[in-house]
Amino acid sequence: MSLKIGGTIEKVNGKELFYSEFAEKYLAGNQPVLLTGLMDDWIASKHWVSSNGQPNIIFFPTHFGKSKVQVADCDTREFTDQKRIEMSVSEFVNHWLQGSKENHDVNGKSVLYLKDWHFVKEYPEYQAYITPLFFTDDWLNLYLDNYHMHDDLDADRVSNDISCSDYRFVYMGAKGSRSWTPLHADVFRSYSWSANVCGKKKWLFLPPQQFNLLFDRNMKNTVYNIFDDISETEFPGFKKAIWLECIQEQNEIIFVPSGWYHQVHNLEDTISINHNWFNGYNLSWVWDLLLRDYKEAKEYIEDIKDICDDFEGLCQRNLAANTGMNFNDFFIFISRFSLANVVELYYLRGELNSENSIWHCSAIIEHFALNLSSIRKTALKMKSEGVKGNLGIINLLETLSDPKFLKLCTGLGRIYSVIREEENWSCTMKKALMADFAKYGSQVCSPEDLITFIDYAVSKLSSNCDEQNPLLSVLYEIQPHEQN
Ligand SMILES: O=C(O)CCC(=O)C(=O)O
């Protein structure tokens, strides 16, 4: 059965695009786009590509040969993904070279595809590439550079913990369209971007509005390979799906929006760099997905509820094992980010106070206000969906003195070009924060607390503000004329 293709993906020269346009049209609009012109100075583009445009595959065993990587056997399905094998980069490259000699694509040997290599984590000094500006507002990887998402290090969860340590990957797909990635939507309903250092990929996308067409009658399983002969009895909606198709060439970067299903085929030997991330624009969707996964995890073990001492605890442990985080992890994550955004605003207030026009540096302040607003909305959603009680304790004063948290703040400041180093974490500012938060009571334990904390911090930041206040207008969507 052939697919219905409804169109392709817009291609834009990244050098001619402003961040604000990208944020409005693609991040907030949740639309895919193919960006050119953003990989000119990458070391990867020099070292990993031969002069004939083919992968410089020999470079890898020479420099990174001992690294252990996950390799997908593209011909073997395991649950909803391909079977994974662990091997060294040298072994993978041997297989690749052997394959191109013997032409595995034709003689039917398995096609291996190196995926999810945590390259930046393993080789931070090498700086293979520079994350383009459009993708730098990345709360997920910034957080994981400083904290574990999930702290429960049971023996059976260690491997999960390692694989969730970061979402910055290298992919290397050997020749032939048989190296591919099955249909999926990304983890956490994150955004992703994928850059072809060399090679060519074909992407097929389905917008989230049509996602239910991919499910079976019981709404449990989705299609694995959209090019299979899909049974209409099993997947009654599939035929109606209208796909977007896109060919991604070398040096092009594709932006994959939140919740869009996609299937990917390497049309040539391809090396790509791939990040997953989320930020204020898609935070509440991450929560929606987590809630959906929780309900599924709960339903799955409903029949043991009566014989289980801590049924809710078990559901949350399963949720973390399946998705990489549970409610507690998510809550701690958004609470730390809300405090970090407040710290940035205090910092800016200190910096700008001398000119007595603090709220006029509005572009950056608006970013932090938007971040707080999206965290506040997400906390409100959690509360309205009945998530009550203690989800973890954030002690504000202790957090402010934690070196990991200060690194998080420095990283967040850097994203928005609030350039300051940790030494500049001035005593006066810290004192002001400490004094304000000590009065507040210093602990945040539930979505409700978090909303109260954000409101309190904003009221403190807005005191003495006799001009129109972008913080208030962004946070509470108040029109300037409504402010007194
Ligand atoms: O390049 C691939 O094979 C898959 C990449 C992908 O699925 C993604 O970026 O989300």
The ligand as an SDF file (V2000), in Angstrom:
LIG
                    3D

 10  9  0  0  0  0  0  0  0  0999 V2000
   18.4510    9.5380   12.0820 O   0  0  0  0  0  0  0  0  0  0  0  0
   17.7850    8.5930   12.4780 C   0  0  0  0  0  0  0  0  0  0  0  0
   17.9010    7.4560   12.0470 O   0  0  0  0  0  0  0  0  0  0  0  0
   16.7300    8.8110   13.5350 C   0  0  0  0  0  0  0  0  0  0  0  0
   16.7420   10.1520   14.1660 C   0  0  0  0  0  0  0  0  0  0  0  0
   15.5090   10.4330   14.9530 C   0  0  0  0  0  0  0  0  0  0  0  0
   14.6000    9.6850   15.0160 O   0  0  0  0  0  0  0  0  0  0  0  0
   15.3480   11.6830   15.6860 C   0  0  0  0  0  0  0  0  0  0  0  0
   16.1560   12.6110   15.5510 O   0  0  0  0  0  0  0  0  0  0  0  0
   14.3820   11.8060   16.4350 O   0  0  0  0  0  0  0  0  0  0  0  0
  1  2  2  0
  2  3  1  0
  2  4  1  0
  4  5  1  0
  5  6  1  0
  6  7  2  0
  6  8  1  0
  8  9  2  0
  8 10  1  0
M  END
$$$$
